[in-house]
Amino acid sequence: MRRPNLIFIVADDLGYADLGCYGGRDADFGAVSPRLDAMAAAGMRFTQGYSNSPVCSPTRFALMTARYQYRLRGAAEEPINSKSRGSPTLGLPPAHPTLPSLLRGAGYRTALIGKWHLGYPPHFGPLRSGYEEFFGPMSGGVDYFSHADSSGNNDLWLGEQAHTEEGYLTDLISQRAADWVQRVAKDDAPFFLSLHYTAPHWPWETRDDRELSTRIEGSLFHLAGGNIDTYRRMIHHMDEGIGALLHTLQRIGRLDDTLVVFTSDNGGERFSDNWPLVGGKMDLTEGGIRVPYIVQWPSTIAPGGVSAQHCVTMDWSATMLAAAGVAAQPDYPLDGVSLLPVLRDAGHRFERPLHWRMNHRGQRAYREGRWKYLRVDGNDYLFDIDADARERANRGPYEGERLQRMRETWEAWHATMPPIPEDATVSLGYSAQDMPQR
Ligand SMILES: [Ca+2]
């Protein structure tokens, strides 16, 4: 039997409730995400899915390796920033097995279309980590029209060549993805596509804001710009591109045997809707790490499923390897766990304890069943997430034994990971001087 094609779509800084199918409100122009909502209806949606980190590059290390990112030095940067250009240590080591390298070794065609954010050539890069083809930015955030990073350098690449191309980045990425799939689907080999949008990450530019982009050059954090309407349109542009890709798959007869996963690399940013969760990007409260997971695979997943299975980014990488029948390398066993039994039966559930840590504010988190142990700024909390996903009712003072046991479990897990390096950096784009905190 032919092995399934695999498409892993990652949005950038999309919040838990930004999409209609996660309770998001309509925009003034109408539904924000009609194609992703339709994908959820045709496939399955996860309500208790997490990102490996509340910030970009650490999650991407986990996605690529299907292992806890804390194992790799570069992932200790929160996040990798454009000052890391030329660093021989701050990136994904090419010798490390990855989701694309393992799949490619098993005969898959592979491409990354969109954001990399795992270190710069000549030491690092997508072509060195298993992708046959790459189109997109190497850094964390770029302007949608000039394609310049926060240092003002052009950061659009085709393979390892600097590349110039007119257009709105979300549309360029969508078009390339549809073209690539059409091209490789002609071969007998199955394919794996990483489709990593920069949308809806700052700067706050819609397809119609080319003129605006010339005025904010060099200040990509765009602290004086953006609004809810712009933000929703940016999501809508991405949604259109995903719809076009799914339509292409259908037209060439490859929709049924393609597993498509959609998620976000971390929780929402300043214009995101994370309701009912608290916090956002950089936080280990739920708003920083709970993200949408929408999955479609018509040959295997029954339509309309909703699962409360706990899962995290690296589990989806493990799921794709399992779907392809590809084993991990013995020296790099996976921390990710395959979700295939859940995809085949939306009612299937299994225990999936999950751990996080952040240098930023000394945060820790541990989810086990309905409970979550959380530390922020030296304060320990215990929340019953099933009853209080908003993490306002601290059960710690009333459940001291449980809190203590979960703290010890987290510490035992932490002891199995390399310590946070002393020279690891935390980069924040702005502070309370720029906008009031809640
Ligand atoms: Ca991000």
Boltz pocket constraint, residues with backbone or C-beta under 6 A from the ligand:
constraints:
  - pocket:
      binder: B
      contacts: [[A, 11], [A, 12], [A, 13], [A, 55], [A, 56], [A, 201], [A, 265], [A, 266]]
      max_distance: 6.0
